[in-house]
Amino acid sequence: MAADMRARIMAGDLTPGTQLPSTAHLVTEFGVSNTTVQKALAVLKAEGYLTSRQGKGVYVRDRQPFRVEVGAYFPPAPGGYSYELLEVGEVPAPNEVAGALGIDAGDRVLLRRRLLRHGGRPVEVEWSYYPFELASGTELARSQRIPGGAPRVLADLGYELQHLADAVSSRMPTSEEIELLALPDVPVIRQFRVAYSHGDRPVEVSVLVKGSHLYELVYRLPV
């Protein structure tokens, strides 16, 4: 029952703000007991899909998933995207990052970790890694926001981005991700992204994490 209703909410068949039918109606519709209905509703409330209004009933959450366009950089704008810089520094390359950059695990890389918001709401936690010899001494190594974002800096260095490759998966969030993204008990979408310059040279590797319950990814691909 919870899976069916979750799918309806994600598809928009149960629109934001809609009041659910009575428990008796749901018992008949799904052919289950009253106890099962209550358990299913409790699961969906914990996941953020439903809300209770005292004395009024149970309602579908007040908004549809926000569709995040897949891109290298979103320009900040009032009421739109904004960035909070959480960390900048030299770190040992994690195994999968090292593999994507073609270096040894533990080699030095530059990390920029950020929180992406839209309309003030947290959307995504980003860990972006750069080859140390490429990024050291540039704007990427400074603990401040970068006008035009990392793609502009990379282009200025002669490494204009040519294409991105995303590997998309899901998992349960870490405690840090739960706190930063204000997540209920839901999995997260994880994008492992490699950005390539000319000659298929990898110049940036990013791990992008966002809640699965309120966000969808939109890819626009040539046919």
Z-matrix of the N, CA and C atoms (Angstrom, degrees):
N
C 1 1.458
C 2 1.530 1 110.90
N 3 1.346 2 116.30 1 -46.69
C 4 1.462 3 119.72 2 -180.00
C 5 1.525 4 110.77 3 -61.67
N 6 1.334 5 116.98 4 -40.88
C 7 1.467 6 120.31 5 -179.93
C 8 1.522 7 110.90 6 -64.42
N 9 1.327 8 116.92 7 -41.32
C 10 1.463 9 120.95 8 -179.82
C 11 1.528 10 110.84 9 -64.36
N 12 1.313 11 116.81 10 -45.42
C 13 1.468 12 120.01 11 -178.42
C 14 1.530 13 111.03 12 -69.52
N 15 1.346 14 115.89 13 -36.62
C 16 1.463 15 119.47 14 177.17
C 17 1.529 16 110.07 15 -60.72
N 18 1.331 17 115.99 16 -43.41
C 19 1.466 18 120.58 17 179.64
C 20 1.528 19 111.06 18 -63.73
N 21 1.322 20 117.83 19 -39.90
C 22 1.468 21 121.63 20 178.91
C 23 1.531 22 111.23 21 -64.07
N 24 1.335 23 115.40 22 -40.74
C 25 1.472 24 119.10 23 179.38
C 26 1.516 25 110.17 24 -66.20
N 27 1.338 26 117.69 25 -44.89
C 28 1.463 27 121.51 26 -179.80
C 29 1.525 28 111.10 27 -62.63
N 30 1.334 29 116.89 28 -34.69
C 31 1.460 30 121.21 29 -178.71
C 32 1.521 31 112.72 30 -82.40
N 33 1.332 32 117.44 31 -10.28
C 34 1.456 33 120.55 32 -179.29
C 35 1.513 34 113.75 33 86.15
N 36 1.340 35 117.19 34 5.98
C 37 1.469 36 119.34 35 177.71
C 38 1.525 37 111.06 36 -70.18
N 39 1.319 38 115.82 37 -30.81
C 40 1.467 39 121.31 38 168.74
C 41 1.520 40 105.28 39 -106.07
N 42 1.318 41 116.74 40 104.64
C 43 1.461 42 121.28 41 -170.01
C 44 1.528 43 111.67 42 -77.59
N 45 1.339 44 117.06 43 155.19
C 46 1.459 45 120.94 44 179.80
C 47 1.521 46 112.16 45 -54.90
N 48 1.331 47 116.09 46 134.90
C 49 1.462 48 121.50 47 178.26
C 50 1.506 49 115.01 48 84.84
N 51 1.342 50 117.48 49 -3.88
C 52 1.466 51 120.81 50 -179.56
C 53 1.530 52 110.59 51 -70.95
N 54 1.317 53 116.18 52 136.39
C 55 1.461 54 120.25 53 175.34
C 56 1.520 55 109.27 54 -81.53
N 57 1.319 56 116.70 55 134.88
C 58 1.462 57 120.30 56 178.25
C 59 1.526 58 110.51 57 -73.02
N 60 1.335 59 116.33 58 153.49
C 61 1.470 60 119.45 59 174.13
C 62 1.528 61 110.57 60 -62.11
N 63 1.295 62 116.34 61 170.82
C 64 1.461 63 121.80 62 -179.56
C 65 1.526 64 110.76 63 -65.17
N 66 1.319 65 115.18 64 161.40
C 67 1.470 66 120.07 65 176.80
C 68 1.520 67 110.59 66 -58.23
N 69 1.317 68 117.32 67 -40.47
C 70 1.469 69 120.74 68 179.81
C 71 1.532 70 110.49 69 -60.81
N 72 1.321 71 116.78 70 -41.07
C 73 1.460 72 120.47 71 179.19
C 74 1.535 73 109.87 72 -64.32
N 75 1.337 74 117.26 73 -42.50
C 76 1.464 75 120.88 74 -178.94
C 77 1.527 76 110.98 75 -67.41
N 78 1.317 77 117.21 76 -36.91
C 79 1.468 78 120.53 77 175.73
C 80 1.519 79 110.33 78 -58.04
N 81 1.335 80 116.40 79 -44.83
C 82 1.466 81 120.77 80 -179.85
C 83 1.523 82 111.03 81 -69.82
N 84 1.335 83 117.23 82 -44.68
C 85 1.464 84 120.86 83 -176.56
C 86 1.526 85 112.00 84 -61.67
N 87 1.323 86 117.13 85 -42.73
C 88 1.468 87 120.01 86 -175.19
C 89 1.530 88 113.05 87 -97.55
N 90 1.318 89 117.22 88 -8.48
C 91 1.465 90 119.90 89 178.56
C 92 1.516 91 112.80 90 66.05
N 93 1.327 92 116.39 91 39.06
C 94 1.467 93 121.19 92 -178.46
C 95 1.525 94 109.00 93 -126.83
N 96 1.325 95 115.44 94 175.29
C 97 1.458 96 120.21 95 -179.44
C 98 1.524 97 111.11 96 -81.80
N 99 1.319 98 115.07 97 165.78
C 100 1.454 99 120.64 98 176.35
C 101 1.525 100 111.00 99 -60.47
N 102 1.330 101 116.65 100 -37.43
C 103 1.470 102 121.33 101 179.41
C 104 1.521 103 111.03 102 -62.91
N 105 1.328 104 116.24 103 -41.61
C 106 1.469 105 120.56 104 179.34
C 107 1.519 106 110.71 105 -64.65
N 108 1.325 107 116.80 106 -41.09
C 109 1.471 108 120.39 107 177.45
C 110 1.518 109 110.05 108 -59.38
N 111 1.308 110 117.82 109 -46.45
C 112 1.468 111 121.52 110 -177.99
C 113 1.528 112 111.13 111 -64.02
N 114 1.332 113 116.14 112 -38.91
C 115 1.466 114 119.49 113 178.40
C 116 1.532 115 111.24 114 -65.77
N 117 1.340 116 116.14 115 -41.96
C 118 1.470 117 120.60 116 179.75
C 119 1.525 118 110.52 117 -64.35
N 120 1.319 119 117.00 118 -43.13
C 121 1.464 120 120.39 119 179.19
C 122 1.524 121 110.91 120 -65.07
N 123 1.323 122 117.02 121 -36.98
C 124 1.467 123 120.49 122 178.69
C 125 1.524 124 110.80 123 -64.39
N 126 1.322 125 117.15 124 -39.77
C 127 1.466 126 121.49 125 177.61
C 128 1.523 127 110.19 126 -61.69
N 129 1.325 128 116.96 127 -46.64
C 130 1.464 129 121.31 128 -177.42
C 131 1.525 130 112.02 129 -69.27
N 132 1.315 131 117.04 130 -31.15
C 133 1.470 132 119.41 131 174.53
C 134 1.517 133 110.28 132 -68.10
N 135 1.342 134 116.64 133 -42.47
C 136 1.462 135 120.71 134 179.93
C 137 1.525 136 111.25 135 -63.46
N 138 1.327 137 116.84 136 -31.03
C 139 1.458 138 121.57 137 -179.67
C 140 1.526 139 112.87 138 -84.84
N 141 1.326 140 117.13 139 -6.34
C 142 1.457 141 120.17 140 178.16
C 143 1.515 142 115.08 141 89.20
N 144 1.334 143 118.29 142 8.64
C 145 1.464 144 120.25 143 -179.12
C 146 1.524 145 111.86 144 -84.93
N 147 1.323 146 117.40 145 -27.25
C 148 1.465 147 122.13 146 -178.86
C 149 1.525 148 109.57 147 -127.17
N 150 1.325 149 115.18 148 154.63
C 151 1.462 150 120.93 149 174.43
C 152 1.528 151 108.97 150 -133.64
N 153 1.318 152 116.11 151 150.44
C 154 1.470 153 121.30 152 176.12
C 155 1.521 154 109.10 153 -101.60
N 156 1.321 155 115.65 154 140.01
C 157 1.459 156 121.15 155 174.48
C 158 1.513 157 107.61 156 -117.56
N 159 1.309 158 115.05 157 119.13
C 160 1.455 159 121.39 158 -173.05
C 161 1.519 160 111.84 159 -51.60
N 162 1.318 161 115.46 160 120.71
C 163 1.455 162 121.50 161 177.01
C 164 1.515 163 114.93 162 76.47
N 165 1.342 164 117.51 163 1.12
C 166 1.468 165 119.94 164 -177.01
C 167 1.528 166 113.84 165 -118.19
N 168 1.338 167 117.63 166 -29.14
C 169 1.449 168 119.30 167 178.84
C 170 1.519 169 112.50 168 129.62
N 171 1.330 170 114.67 169 -162.33
C 172 1.461 171 122.27 170 -177.06
C 173 1.519 172 108.49 171 -112.20
N 174 1.325 173 116.41 172 135.31
C 175 1.461 174 121.68 173 -174.65
C 176 1.529 175 111.02 174 -128.27
N 177 1.335 176 114.89 175 152.33
C 178 1.453 177 121.20 176 172.36
C 179 1.525 178 108.22 177 -68.61
N 180 1.322 179 116.98 178 143.78
C 181 1.467 180 121.06 179 178.63
C 182 1.522 181 110.65 180 -48.67
N 183 1.311 182 116.53 181 159.36
C 184 1.464 183 119.96 182 -168.03
C 185 1.524 184 115.01 183 -85.88
N 186 1.332 185 118.87 184 4.83
C 187 1.467 186 118.39 185 177.08
C 188 1.515 187 111.32 186 -151.08
N 189 1.322 188 114.64 187 151.97
C 190 1.451 189 122.68 188 174.99
C 191 1.522 190 109.33 189 -78.71
N 192 1.340 191 118.06 190 162.90
C 193 1.461 192 119.65 191 176.34
C 194 1.524 193 111.58 192 -56.15
N 195 1.321 194 115.99 193 138.02
C 196 1.461 195 120.93 194 176.60
C 197 1.518 196 108.63 195 -81.25
N 198 1.314 197 116.10 196 128.23
C 199 1.470 198 120.43 197 -177.99
C 200 1.522 199 110.26 198 -88.17
N 201 1.319 200 115.52 199 112.57
C 202 1.453 201 122.34 200 -178.02
C 203 1.526 202 108.73 201 -92.29
N 204 1.320 203 116.56 202 115.81
C 205 1.454 204 120.55 203 176.05
C 206 1.525 205 108.95 204 -65.69
N 207 1.316 206 116.44 205 135.18
C 208 1.457 207 120.47 206 178.96
C 209 1.522 208 108.74 207 -81.17
N 210 1.321 209 116.34 208 120.06
C 211 1.453 210 120.74 209 -179.17
C 212 1.509 211 110.50 210 -159.69
N 213 1.336 212 115.95 211 169.64
C 214 1.456 213 120.29 212 -178.30
C 215 1.516 214 112.51 213 -77.84
N 216 1.342 215 117.35 214 -26.27
C 217 1.462 216 120.03 215 -174.49
C 218 1.519 217 109.19 216 -160.62
N 219 1.343 218 115.82 217 138.69
C 220 1.455 219 121.80 218 176.46
C 221 1.523 220 108.44 219 -113.72
N 222 1.320 221 118.82 220 115.72
C 223 1.475 222 119.92 221 -179.71
C 224 1.522 223 111.10 222 -61.75
N 225 1.338 224 118.14 223 132.32
C 226 1.464 225 120.38 224 176.30
C 227 1.527 226 110.79 225 -62.26
N 228 1.332 227 115.75 226 145.27
C 229 1.466 228 120.78 227 178.57
C 230 1.518 229 108.78 228 -156.83
N 231 1.336 230 118.29 229 148.04
C 232 1.472 231 120.89 230 177.45
C 233 1.532 232 110.47 231 -56.58
N 234 1.313 233 116.79 232 127.31
C 235 1.457 234 121.16 233 -178.74
C 236 1.504 235 114.03 234 77.90
N 237 1.343 236 117.30 235 -4.17
C 238 1.457 237 121.84 236 -179.94
C 239 1.517 238 110.96 237 -111.25
N 240 1.340 239 115.39 238 -133.30
C 241 1.453 240 120.05 239 -177.86
C 242 1.524 241 111.38 240 -79.83
N 243 1.318 242 114.79 241 148.07
C 244 1.462 243 121.76 242 172.16
C 245 1.524 244 107.57 243 -148.51
N 246 1.326 245 115.10 244 157.55
C 247 1.462 246 120.74 245 -176.94
C 248 1.520 247 110.64 246 -122.98
N 249 1.325 248 115.53 247 139.85
C 250 1.459 249 121.68 248 171.16
C 251 1.520 250 107.36 249 -117.33
N 252 1.317 251 116.63 250 118.21
C 253 1.458 252 121.73 251 -179.03
C 254 1.524 253 108.97 252 -79.42
N 255 1.339 254 116.66 253 121.08
C 256 1.454 255 121.65 254 -176.02
C 257 1.523 256 113.10 255 -99.75
N 258 1.341 257 116.67 256 -31.46
C 259 1.466 258 119.59 257 -174.34
C 260 1.524 259 109.43 258 -164.51
N 261 1.326 260 116.08 259 140.44
C 262 1.464 261 122.83 260 171.13
C 263 1.524 262 107.10 261 -138.63
N 264 1.331 263 117.34 262 130.17
C 265 1.457 264 118.21 263 178.43
C 266 1.505 265 113.49 264 174.17
N 267 1.318 266 114.30 265 171.76
C 268 1.457 267 122.76 266 177.78
C 269 1.522 268 109.11 267 -84.11
N 270 1.350 269 117.02 268 130.91
C 271 1.465 270 121.81 269 -179.93
C 272 1.521 271 109.01 270 -140.00
N 273 1.341 272 118.02 271 159.89
C 274 1.467 273 120.33 272 172.27
C 275 1.527 274 109.42 273 -70.68
N 276 1.305 275 117.24 274 139.89
C 277 1.465 276 120.71 275 -178.22
C 278 1.524 277 110.90 276 -69.78
N 279 1.355 278 118.03 277 123.26
C 280 1.466 279 120.05 278 171.38
C 281 1.532 280 110.35 279 -59.60
N 282 1.317 281 116.66 280 158.60
C 283 1.467 282 120.82 281 -174.27
C 284 1.519 283 113.43 282 -53.94
N 285 1.354 284 117.77 283 -50.42
C 286 1.463 285 119.22 284 -175.03
C 287 1.520 286 111.42 285 -70.55
N 288 1.333 287 117.28 286 -30.67
C 289 1.459 288 120.94 287 176.70
C 290 1.517 289 109.68 288 -68.65
N 291 1.334 290 116.40 289 -44.61
C 292 1.461 291 120.49 290 178.59
C 293 1.530 292 111.04 291 -60.11
N 294 1.328 293 115.51 292 -42.54
C 295 1.463 294 118.95 293 179.52
C 296 1.514 295 112.18 294 -62.32
N 297 1.336 296 116.62 295 -40.22
C 298 1.462 297 120.45 296 -178.85
C 299 1.530 298 111.45 297 -70.22
N 300 1.341 299 117.39 298 -32.86
C 301 1.466 300 121.11 299 -178.70
C 302 1.528 301 112.39 300 -87.28
N 303 1.337 302 116.46 301 -9.53
C 304 1.460 303 119.54 302 -179.66
C 305 1.508 304 113.27 303 75.85
N 306 1.347 305 117.09 304 32.39
C 307 1.462 306 121.91 305 178.09
C 308 1.528 307 108.26 306 -122.99
N 309 1.322 308 116.38 307 177.83
C 310 1.456 309 120.76 308 179.01
C 311 1.526 310 110.59 309 -84.76
N 312 1.328 311 116.28 310 144.65
C 313 1.455 312 120.67 311 175.54
C 314 1.528 313 109.09 312 -58.07
N 315 1.309 314 115.68 313 134.18
C 316 1.457 315 120.39 314 -178.74
C 317 1.505 316 114.47 315 93.48
N 318 1.351 317 117.54 316 -12.94
C 319 1.467 318 120.00 317 174.98
C 320 1.527 319 109.39 318 -62.56
N 321 1.314 320 116.28 319 156.72
C 322 1.461 321 120.35 320 -178.43
C 323 1.528 322 111.68 321 -70.01
N 324 1.309 323 115.75 322 134.90
C 325 1.467 324 122.53 323 170.67
C 326 1.528 325 107.16 324 -136.51
N 327 1.307 326 115.16 325 161.60
C 328 1.462 327 120.49 326 175.90
C 329 1.522 328 108.69 327 -99.28
N 330 1.318 329 116.78 328 129.55
C 331 1.465 330 122.83 329 179.98
C 332 1.515 331 110.39 330 -109.48
N 333 1.336 332 115.97 331 132.42
C 334 1.460 333 123.04 332 166.72
C 335 1.531 334 106.81 333 -120.96
N 336 1.330 335 115.13 334 118.39
C 337 1.475 336 120.11 335 -179.84
C 338 1.517 337 108.38 336 -112.40
N 339 1.337 338 115.65 337 130.31
C 340 1.463 339 120.07 338 -173.78
C 341 1.521 340 110.52 339 -138.33
N 342 1.334 341 114.43 340 159.48
C 343 1.456 342 122.23 341 170.95
C 344 1.520 343 107.36 342 -112.66
N 345 1.325 344 116.06 343 123.38
C 346 1.461 345 121.93 344 178.47
C 347 1.522 346 108.98 345 -96.50
N 348 1.328 347 115.63 346 131.92
C 349 1.467 348 121.35 347 176.65
C 350 1.522 349 109.53 348 -120.17
N 351 1.339 350 114.83 349 157.10
C 352 1.451 351 120.77 350 171.07
C 353 1.518 352 107.31 351 -135.60
N 354 1.340 353 115.91 352 122.22
C 355 1.458 354 119.92 353 -176.56
C 356 1.514 355 112.11 354 59.83
N 357 1.320 356 117.09 355 29.15
C 358 1.454 357 122.06 356 179.94
C 359 1.512 358 114.99 357 86.64
N 360 1.335 359 117.57 358 -11.57
C 361 1.465 360 120.47 359 -179.31
C 362 1.524 361 110.16 360 -92.09
N 363 1.344 362 117.46 361 137.38
C 364 1.468 363 119.20 362 178.82
C 365 1.529 364 111.12 363 -66.97
N 366 1.320 365 115.98 364 130.26
C 367 1.462 366 121.57 365 -177.66
C 368 1.522 367 111.19 366 -109.71
N 369 1.330 368 116.67 367 -43.45
C 370 1.456 369 119.08 368 -166.57
C 371 1.528 370 110.64 369 -155.58
N 372 1.330 371 116.23 370 142.17
C 373 1.460 372 122.42 371 168.17
C 374 1.521 373 107.12 372 -102.01
N 375 1.322 374 116.60 373 132.83
C 376 1.459 375 121.72 374 -174.92
C 377 1.529 376 110.34 375 -123.54
N 378 1.322 377 116.17 376 131.21
C 379 1.460 378 122.76 377 169.56
C 380 1.528 379 106.47 378 -115.35
N 381 1.323 380 118.24 379 112.75
C 382 1.462 381 121.82 380 -179.47
C 383 1.523 382 109.37 381 -114.78
N 384 1.344 383 115.42 382 128.56
C 385 1.465 384 122.51 383 -175.98
C 386 1.531 385 109.74 384 -116.12
N 387 1.358 386 115.13 385 140.38
C 388 1.463 387 121.26 386 -178.84
C 389 1.533 388 109.44 387 -130.93
N 390 1.342 389 118.08 388 144.40
C 391 1.467 390 119.48 389 174.35
C 392 1.529 391 109.79 390 -54.49
N 393 1.330 392 116.53 391 132.29
C 394 1.458 393 119.95 392 -171.69
C 395 1.525 394 112.11 393 -62.73
N 396 1.333 395 116.55 394 -41.61
C 397 1.467 396 119.08 395 -177.67
C 398 1.516 397 111.87 396 -67.08
N 399 1.338 398 117.18 397 -22.85
C 400 1.461 399 121.69 398 178.63
C 401 1.525 400 111.41 399 -82.56
N 402 1.338 401 116.30 400 -41.37
C 403 1.469 402 120.67 401 -170.78
C 404 1.520 403 114.31 402 -94.24
N 405 1.320 404 117.85 403 -21.98
C 406 1.449 405 120.66 404 -176.67
C 407 1.525 406 111.44 405 -59.72
N 408 1.331 407 116.11 406 131.82
C 409 1.454 408 121.21 407 178.52
C 410 1.512 409 114.85 408 81.99
N 411 1.330 410 118.12 409 2.37
C 412 1.462 411 122.27 410 179.24
C 413 1.527 412 109.97 411 -103.80
N 414 1.307 413 116.44 412 179.64
C 415 1.463 414 121.27 413 176.61
C 416 1.527 415 111.87 414 -59.20
N 417 1.324 416 116.89 415 -26.76
C 418 1.464 417 120.42 416 -179.61
C 419 1.520 418 111.45 417 -62.60
N 420 1.329 419 117.37 418 -27.26
C 421 1.464 420 121.73 419 -176.67
C 422 1.524 421 112.58 420 -88.72
N 423 1.317 422 118.03 421 -2.16
C 424 1.460 423 121.12 422 -177.80
C 425 1.526 424 111.11 423 -92.99
N 426 1.301 425 115.54 424 143.40
C 427 1.467 426 120.84 425 -179.77
C 428 1.516 427 110.35 426 -84.25
N 429 1.309 428 115.35 427 64.29
C 430 1.464 429 121.60 428 178.45
C 431 1.521 430 108.71 429 -155.84
N 432 1.322 431 115.10 430 162.00
C 433 1.462 432 119.90 431 178.62
C 434 1.518 433 109.94 432 -68.59
N 435 1.330 434 114.55 433 152.23
C 436 1.460 435 120.65 434 -175.92
C 437 1.523 436 109.33 435 -114.11
N 438 1.330 437 119.10 436 113.83
C 439 1.469 438 120.40 437 175.31
C 440 1.532 439 110.22 438 -57.66
N 441 1.333 440 115.91 439 127.34
C 442 1.459 441 119.46 440 -178.21
C 443 1.508 442 114.22 441 83.17
N 444 1.326 443 117.02 442 -6.50
C 445 1.452 444 121.24 443 175.49
C 446 1.518 445 114.37 444 73.25
N 447 1.337 446 114.81 445 177.87
C 448 1.465 447 120.99 446 -179.98
C 449 1.528 448 113.14 447 -58.07
N 450 1.353 449 120.44 448 -36.74
C 451 1.472 450 118.89 449 178.90
C 452 1.519 451 113.06 450 -57.19
N 453 1.331 452 117.22 451 -35.82
C 454 1.468 453 119.51 452 178.77
C 455 1.519 454 111.22 453 -67.67
N 456 1.351 455 116.54 454 -42.26
C 457 1.465 456 120.11 455 179.15
C 458 1.522 457 110.48 456 -64.04
N 459 1.320 458 116.61 457 -44.86
C 460 1.464 459 120.09 458 179.85
C 461 1.528 460 111.12 459 -61.80
N 462 1.332 461 116.71 460 -40.30
C 463 1.470 462 120.14 461 177.84
C 464 1.520 463 110.93 462 -63.62
N 465 1.338 464 117.10 463 -40.86
C 466 1.461 465 121.07 464 178.39
C 467 1.524 466 111.47 465 -62.81
N 468 1.330 467 116.52 466 -29.49
C 469 1.464 468 121.05 467 179.12
C 470 1.518 469 112.55 468 -84.27
N 471 1.335 470 115.91 469 -1.95
C 472 1.463 471 119.81 470 -179.77
C 473 1.506 472 114.17 471 94.76
N 474 1.348 473 116.93 472 12.63
C 475 1.462 474 121.26 473 -178.84
C 476 1.528 475 109.86 474 -119.45
N 477 1.306 476 117.27 475 59.69
C 478 1.466 477 121.28 476 179.92
C 479 1.526 478 109.53 477 -62.72
N 480 1.334 479 115.63 478 133.59
C 481 1.463 480 119.80 479 -178.23
C 482 1.521 481 110.98 480 -67.38
N 483 1.331 482 115.35 481 135.18
C 484 1.458 483 121.74 482 179.71
C 485 1.518 484 112.63 483 -108.16
N 486 1.321 485 116.95 484 -39.51
C 487 1.463 486 119.26 485 176.70
C 488 1.525 487 110.12 486 -161.47
N 489 1.338 488 114.75 487 162.21
C 490 1.455 489 123.43 488 178.80
C 491 1.519 490 109.24 489 -118.41
N 492 1.325 491 116.68 490 147.62
C 493 1.463 492 121.83 491 173.63
C 494 1.517 493 108.18 492 -126.35
N 495 1.327 494 116.80 493 119.91
C 496 1.461 495 122.31 494 -178.68
C 497 1.524 496 110.68 495 -108.90
N 498 1.330 497 116.61 496 134.12
C 499 1.461 498 122.53 497 166.06
C 500 1.519 499 105.93 498 -109.93
N 501 1.333 500 116.95 499 119.92
C 502 1.461 501 121.58 500 -172.48
C 503 1.528 502 109.82 501 -110.78
N 504 1.324 503 115.95 502 130.35
C 505 1.455 504 121.47 503 178.80
C 506 1.530 505 108.61 504 -144.14
N 507 1.321 506 116.14 505 -178.90
C 508 1.465 507 120.19 506 176.91
C 509 1.524 508 109.03 507 -137.45
N 510 1.303 509 115.17 508 154.01
C 511 1.465 510 122.70 509 177.07
C 512 1.519 511 107.72 510 -161.53
N 513 1.321 512 115.77 511 172.51
C 514 1.467 513 119.57 512 174.23
C 515 1.528 514 108.77 513 -77.30
N 516 1.325 515 118.24 514 148.82
C 517 1.463 516 121.33 515 -175.33
C 518 1.526 517 112.81 516 -76.56
N 519 1.333 518 114.38 517 157.06
C 520 1.458 519 120.06 518 170.47
C 521 1.532 520 108.95 519 -79.29
N 522 1.322 521 116.80 520 168.06
C 523 1.464 522 119.99 521 179.18
C 524 1.530 523 110.41 522 -63.06
N 525 1.335 524 117.40 523 -36.08
C 526 1.470 525 120.12 524 177.97
C 527 1.525 526 110.92 525 -64.25
N 528 1.329 527 117.22 526 -42.32
C 529 1.465 528 121.19 527 -179.82
C 530 1.525 529 111.20 528 -66.28
N 531 1.325 530 117.03 529 -38.75
C 532 1.462 531 120.71 530 177.38
C 533 1.526 532 109.96 531 -59.03
N 534 1.325 533 115.99 532 -44.09
C 535 1.465 534 120.50 533 -177.70
C 536 1.529 535 111.42 534 -69.90
N 537 1.335 536 117.54 535 -47.88
C 538 1.463 537 120.51 536 -175.86
C 539 1.523 538 112.19 537 -67.17
N 540 1.330 539 116.77 538 -36.59
C 541 1.462 540 121.02 539 -175.15
C 542 1.525 541 112.90 540 -99.12
N 543 1.335 542 117.47 541 1.54
C 544 1.471 543 122.26 542 -179.94
C 545 1.524 544 110.26 543 51.92
N 546 1.337 545 116.27 544 53.71
C 547 1.456 546 121.57 545 -173.35
C 548 1.522 547 112.68 546 -88.81
N 549 1.339 548 117.38 547 141.66
C 550 1.469 549 120.49 548 165.14
C 551 1.529 550 107.83 549 -79.31
N 552 1.314 551 117.23 550 -165.56
C 553 1.467 552 121.45 551 -176.61
C 554 1.527 553 109.85 552 -81.07
N 555 1.343 554 116.22 553 75.76
C 556 1.465 555 121.63 554 -178.85
C 557 1.525 556 109.82 555 -136.41
N 558 1.338 557 117.63 556 156.90
C 559 1.464 558 119.94 557 172.86
C 560 1.531 559 110.28 558 -69.46
N 561 1.325 560 115.42 559 168.26
C 562 1.456 561 121.58 560 173.71
C 563 1.526 562 109.33 561 -113.23
N 564 1.335 563 114.93 562 155.26
C 565 1.463 564 122.04 563 169.38
C 566 1.523 565 106.82 564 -88.37
N 567 1.328 566 116.74 565 130.22
C 568 1.463 567 121.38 566 179.42
C 569 1.524 568 109.01 567 -118.73
N 570 1.320 569 115.88 568 122.06
C 571 1.463 570 121.68 569 174.46
C 572 1.530 571 108.24 570 -107.28
N 573 1.313 572 115.88 571 125.12
C 574 1.463 573 120.93 572 171.21
C 575 1.528 574 105.63 573 -104.09
N 576 1.326 575 114.98 574 109.31
C 577 1.467 576 120.74 575 -168.95
C 578 1.528 577 110.89 576 -114.44
N 579 1.316 578 115.19 577 133.14
C 580 1.457 579 121.14 578 173.49
C 581 1.522 580 107.83 579 -116.94
N 582 1.329 581 116.24 580 125.39
C 583 1.466 582 122.24 581 178.97
C 584 1.528 583 108.49 582 -102.74
N 585 1.331 584 115.55 583 130.39
C 586 1.467 585 121.39 584 -175.24
C 587 1.524 586 111.13 585 -114.14
N 588 1.328 587 114.94 586 142.23
C 589 1.453 588 121.79 587 172.60
C 590 1.528 589 108.63 588 -100.18
N 591 1.323 590 116.78 589 -162.02
C 592 1.465 591 121.59 590 -179.45
C 593 1.525 592 110.32 591 -59.19
N 594 1.328 593 115.49 592 146.36
C 595 1.450 594 120.52 593 179.50
C 596 1.509 595 113.67 594 68.79
N 597 1.338 596 116.27 595 22.87
C 598 1.472 597 122.31 596 -179.29
C 599 1.524 598 112.58 597 56.41
N 600 1.322 599 116.57 598 34.31
C 601 1.461 600 119.87 599 176.29
C 602 1.527 601 109.89 600 -82.21
N 603 1.330 602 118.36 601 123.03
C 604 1.471 603 120.04 602 176.71
C 605 1.522 604 110.26 603 -75.07
N 606 1.332 605 116.60 604 126.02
C 607 1.465 606 120.43 605 -177.05
C 608 1.532 607 112.53 606 -121.66
N 609 1.306 608 116.88 607 -9.68
C 610 1.470 609 120.67 608 178.99
C 611 1.519 610 108.54 609 -153.74
N 612 1.322 611 115.98 610 135.20
C 613 1.464 612 121.85 611 173.67
C 614 1.521 613 107.22 612 -124.95
N 615 1.324 614 116.39 613 128.11
C 616 1.466 615 120.44 614 -177.07
C 617 1.523 616 110.88 615 -127.13
N 618 1.308 617 115.18 616 143.48
C 619 1.463 618 122.32 617 169.10
C 620 1.523 619 106.25 618 -112.04
N 621 1.331 620 116.30 619 118.20
C 622 1.460 621 123.05 620 -175.00
C 623 1.527 622 108.18 621 -116.22
N 624 1.326 623 116.61 622 125.05
C 625 1.465 624 120.91 623 -175.64
C 626 1.516 625 109.57 624 -125.94
N 627 1.338 626 116.66 625 128.37
C 628 1.464 627 121.54 626 178.40
C 629 1.524 628 109.57 627 -142.46
N 630 1.338 629 116.43 628 156.63
C 631 1.460 630 120.99 629 179.18
C 632 1.520 631 111.77 630 -63.90
N 633 1.330 632 116.68 631 140.47
C 634 1.469 633 120.30 632 -177.98
C 635 1.516 634 112.75 633 -82.02
N 636 1.323 635 118.50 634 -14.68
C 637 1.466 636 121.03 635 -171.67
C 638 1.521 637 113.37 636 -87.77
N 639 1.331 638 117.97 637 -20.64
C 640 1.466 639 120.28 638 -174.81
C 641 1.530 640 113.59 639 -124.38
N 642 1.330 641 117.15 640 2.15
C 643 1.467 642 118.68 641 -174.70
C 644 1.521 643 110.97 642 -135.82
N 645 1.336 644 114.34 643 143.18
C 646 1.459 645 122.61 644 174.64
C 647 1.523 646 108.08 645 -128.42
N 648 1.331 647 116.27 646 150.34
C 649 1.460 648 121.59 647 178.71
C 650 1.516 649 109.55 648 -98.14
N 651 1.329 650 116.56 649 136.59
C 652 1.460 651 121.51 650 178.13
C 653 1.521 652 108.53 651 -116.40
N 654 1.334 653 116.32 652 115.04
C 655 1.460 654 122.05 653 176.34
C 656 1.523 655 108.95 654 -105.02
N 657 1.319 656 116.30 655 135.12
C 658 1.468 657 121.47 656 175.22
C 659 1.520 658 107.27 657 -115.77
N 660 1.329 659 116.38 658 111.87
C 661 1.453 660 121.42 659 -172.66
C 662 1.528 661 110.68 660 -118.70
N 663 1.321 662 117.78 661 143.69
C 664 1.471 663 120.05 662 175.81
C 665 1.529 664 109.97 663 -67.63
N 666 1.344 665 116.07 664 149.97
C 667 1.474 666 120.14 665 178.94
C 668 1.527 667 109.04 666 -115.72
